[in-house]
């Protein structure tokens, strides 16, 4: 391949090392208006965007209004969003590229019902910190896996025409990553369906007891 292997591998590792999650302590403790919410999230999430230097909004007013309209997140309080709203919006941001809105709602409904607005004891912030606290370790494992896929792609298509090998090796690499994403997305969807079915069963039991 014409591309320098070391440079490409270093670029992969650099991309992962620049990815940052929003630490709970970075989220303002004061309630925010819509414009303040979108500005804050755009600034903090840029490192994970495809084109981090462009002005395209990562989180828009329309998106947030749509999440509220579909009961994915609770409505603002007097047009302001609190810290718990922000935690939920960050979860939604990462889910929205792989899950439909009804699946996101299924995942977040129990979190909202049990922990939103809770002033003492286990709360949404605890859930958030538990999930994102291990991000560095997970990214390190993913980086190793991606590098292994790339190394494998370099060994592919050795019998193809020389002038086509560069493209075919890149194609192999993309296909390997896509296969991984497809399988994991399928597993996520099945897990969400299982949660939905379990929730429906529990609700039916509760309804039956009340009759």
ABEGO torsion letter per residue (X at the ends): XABBAAAAAAAAAAAAAABBBBBAAABBABBBBAAAAAAAAAAAAAAABABAABABBABBAAAAAAAAAAGABBBBBGGBBBAAAAAAAAAAAAAAAABBAAAAAAAAAAAAAAABGBABEBBAAAAAAAAAAAAAAAAAAAAAAAAAAAAAAAABGAABBAAAAAAAAAAAAAAAAAAAAAAAAAAAAAAAAAAAAAAAAAAAAAAAAAX
